[in-house]
Amino acid sequence: MTLISIGYLFIGSFFGLALRIFLNKNILIKKRFYFSNTSFVNFLSSLFLGILEASNSLNNNLFLLLYIGFLGCFSTFSSFIYELYLLLRKERYISFLRLYLDVIVISLLFFYLGYYLTKVFY
């Protein structure tokens, strides 16, 4: 890996992390919704991934910048796993299954939405 590649990875990671922290601190999901800020960020990440995949115009440096750097730090898979762990620890098995299935299914739908909209309008 070259120094330029590492730079692309670092820049993408920095902005992905900064945006995730900003959204987690400033976007408050109301209690009436089942999803947390972590789920919201994962939905957005899936949408962005679908858009990038549909555009299919990335070279190696843009791949490092956007896919691995930005989306790798923007998505919050480890936080999602921790939320699942807490539900299991509290023995809230129905909530665990609901969160797991809802986030996976909705994330996949957001990916497809981004992919489909990009193919239609791009």
PLY file of the C-alpha trace (Angstrom):
ply
format ascii 1.0
element vertex 122
property float x
property float y
property float z
element edge 121
property int vertex1
property int vertex2
end_header
0.00 0.00 0.00
1.42 3.36 -1.01
1.52 6.50 1.09
-1.10 8.09 -1.19
-3.43 5.11 -0.63
-2.99 5.44 3.13
-3.81 9.15 2.80
-7.07 8.39 0.98
-7.96 5.83 3.63
-7.18 8.29 6.44
-9.18 11.13 4.89
-12.21 8.91 4.28
-12.01 7.49 7.81
-11.76 10.95 9.35
-14.85 12.27 7.58
-16.85 9.08 8.12
-16.14 9.14 11.85
-16.80 12.88 12.10
-20.18 12.54 10.39
-21.16 9.56 12.55
-20.30 11.44 15.75
-22.14 14.53 14.53
-25.29 12.55 13.71
-25.18 10.57 16.95
-24.91 13.76 18.99
-27.33 15.95 17.03
-30.01 13.65 15.64
-32.23 12.40 18.40
-34.56 9.57 17.53
-37.81 9.98 19.43
-38.74 7.25 21.89
-41.81 6.33 19.88
-39.53 4.82 17.24
-37.91 1.49 17.94
-34.65 2.42 16.24
-31.73 4.16 17.87
-29.28 6.65 16.41
-26.99 3.69 15.66
-29.67 2.09 13.51
-30.31 5.39 11.72
-26.60 5.72 10.86
-26.54 2.12 9.61
-29.54 2.84 7.36
-27.80 5.89 5.88
-24.61 3.91 5.41
-26.52 1.21 3.54
-28.14 3.86 1.33
-24.71 5.39 0.51
-23.30 1.93 -0.20
-26.13 1.21 -2.63
-25.51 4.52 -4.42
-21.78 3.85 -4.69
-22.31 0.30 -5.90
-24.78 1.40 -8.58
-22.52 4.18 -9.86
-19.74 1.60 -10.39
-17.23 4.28 -11.32
-14.66 3.99 -8.58
-10.97 3.50 -9.10
-8.73 2.04 -6.38
-8.10 5.33 -4.58
-11.79 6.27 -4.52
-12.57 2.74 -3.30
-10.18 3.28 -0.38
-11.57 6.76 0.30
-15.29 5.99 0.13
-15.94 2.28 0.68
-13.27 1.37 3.20
-12.43 4.74 4.74
-15.64 6.72 4.84
-18.28 3.98 5.03
-16.08 1.76 7.20
-15.93 4.45 9.87
-19.38 5.88 9.26
-21.27 2.62 9.70
-21.60 1.42 13.25
-21.60 -2.33 13.08
-19.79 -2.73 16.41
-22.32 -0.44 18.12
-25.15 -2.47 16.62
-23.59 -5.68 17.96
-23.20 -4.07 21.39
-26.89 -3.08 21.41
-27.78 -6.69 20.59
-25.49 -7.91 23.37
-27.16 -5.62 25.91
-30.59 -6.95 24.96
-29.39 -10.54 25.36
-27.81 -9.74 28.71
-31.12 -8.27 29.90
-32.86 -11.41 28.58
-35.03 -9.36 26.24
-35.09 -12.01 23.53
-38.07 -10.65 21.60
-36.50 -7.18 21.47
-33.22 -8.78 20.39
-34.84 -10.62 17.49
-36.91 -7.61 16.50
-33.91 -5.26 16.45
-31.76 -7.76 14.60
-34.31 -8.51 11.90
-35.52 -4.94 11.54
-32.05 -3.45 11.15
-30.84 -6.13 8.74
-33.98 -6.01 6.60
-34.27 -2.21 6.59
-30.55 -1.79 5.88
-30.90 -4.13 2.91
-33.93 -2.16 1.71
-32.00 1.12 2.01
-29.11 -0.41 0.05
-31.50 -1.46 -2.70
-33.21 1.95 -2.64
-29.89 3.73 -3.14
-28.89 1.27 -5.84
-32.23 1.50 -7.66
-32.50 5.29 -7.52
-28.96 5.70 -8.77
-29.60 3.34 -11.68
-32.80 5.20 -12.58
-31.40 8.74 -12.36
-27.71 8.21 -13.18
0 1
1 2
2 3
3 4
4 5
5 6
6 7
7 8
8 9
9 10
10 11
11 12
12 13
13 14
14 15
15 16
16 17
17 18
18 19
19 20
20 21
21 22
22 23
23 24
24 25
25 26
26 27
27 28
28 29
29 30
30 31
31 32
32 33
33 34
34 35
35 36
36 37
37 38
38 39
39 40
40 41
41 42
42 43
43 44
44 45
45 46
46 47
47 48
48 49
49 50
50 51
51 52
52 53
53 54
54 55
55 56
56 57
57 58
58 59
59 60
60 61
61 62
62 63
63 64
64 65
65 66
66 67
67 68
68 69
69 70
70 71
71 72
72 73
73 74
74 75
75 76
76 77
77 78
78 79
79 80
80 81
81 82
82 83
83 84
84 85
85 86
86 87
87 88
88 89
89 90
90 91
91 92
92 93
93 94
94 95
95 96
96 97
97 98
98 99
99 100
100 101
101 102
102 103
103 104
104 105
105 106
106 107
107 108
108 109
109 110
110 111
111 112
112 113
113 114
114 115
115 116
116 117
117 118
118 119
119 120
120 121
